[in-house]
Amino acid sequence: MTKFFKIVATLEGLSLLFLFCVAMPMKYIYHDLTLLKPAGLTHGILFIGYIILAYMLKEEQNWSFKKFFIVAIASVIPFGTFYIEWKYLKAPQS
């Protein structure tokens, strides 16, 4: 499940960056709403999936509330999901 969560976390982070760096400038600079709704919907679905999967992983791996809270809050910070993937979801060293 961790691998699937990493994929969703990456996609969620990319969708947030696309929304901020492409869709919103298109709206406010060029007054073009073409990308805003699909980008917003995609990001919203990925955000909900990220939070649900984070909770499922919390239960599966017995995360502390602090770790779960940090992982959840990272989803609303640009580049936050990438940091979480790097810091908290590393593959165990063999």
C-alpha positions in Angstrom: 0.0 0.0 0.0 2.9 2.3 0.6 3.9 2.2 -3.1 0.4 3.1 -4.2 0.4 6.0 -1.6 3.7 7.3 -3.0 2.2 7.3 -6.5 -0.9 9.2 -5.3 1.3 11.6 -3.3 3.4 12.4 -6.3 0.3 12.9 -8.5 -1.3 15.1 -5.9 1.8 17.2 -5.7 2.1 17.5 -9.4 -1.6 18.4 -9.8 -1.2 21.2 -7.2 1.8 22.6 -9.0 -0.1 22.4 -12.3 -3.1 24.2 -10.8 -0.9 27.0 -9.3 1.6 27.3 -12.2 -0.6 26.8 -15.3 -4.3 26.8 -14.7 -4.6 29.7 -12.3 -2.3 32.0 -14.3 -4.3 31.1 -17.4 -7.4 32.2 -15.5 -6.1 35.5 -14.1 -3.7 36.6 -16.8 -5.4 35.4 -20.0 -9.0 35.1 -18.6 -9.2 31.5 -20.0 -11.0 29.0 -17.8 -10.4 26.0 -20.1 -7.9 24.3 -17.8 -9.1 25.5 -14.4 -12.1 23.1 -13.9 -10.4 19.9 -15.1 -7.2 20.7 -13.1 -9.2 21.6 -10.0 -11.3 18.5 -10.2 -8.3 16.3 -10.7 -6.5 17.9 -7.8 -9.5 17.6 -5.6 -10.0 13.9 -6.3 -6.2 13.2 -5.7 -6.3 15.3 -2.5 -9.2 13.2 -1.1 -7.5 10.0 -2.1 -4.2 11.2 -0.5 -5.9 11.9 2.8 -7.9 8.6 2.8 -4.7 6.6 1.9 -2.7 8.4 4.6 -5.3 7.4 7.2 -5.3 3.8 5.9 -1.5 3.8 6.1 -1.7 5.3 9.6 -3.9 2.4 10.7 -1.9 -0.3 8.9 1.6 0.9 10.1 0.5 2.3 13.5 1.7 5.8 12.9 1.6 8.3 15.7 -1.0 11.1 15.4 1.9 13.5 15.0 3.3 11.7 11.9 -0.2 11.4 10.4 -0.9 15.1 11.0 2.4 16.1 9.3 1.7 13.8 6.3 -1.9 15.2 6.1 -0.8 18.9 6.4 1.9 18.4 3.7 -0.8 17.9 1.1 -1.8 21.6 1.3 1.8 23.0 1.1 3.4 23.2 -2.4 6.1 20.6 -2.6 4.9 19.1 0.7 4.0 15.7 -0.7 7.4 15.4 -2.3 9.0 16.2 1.0 6.9 13.6 2.8 7.7 11.0 0.2 11.4 11.7 0.7 11.4 12.0 4.5 8.8 9.6 5.8 8.2 7.0 3.1 11.8 6.0 2.4 12.3 2.3 1.5 13.9 0.6 4.5 17.7 0.3 4.2 18.9 -3.3 3.8 
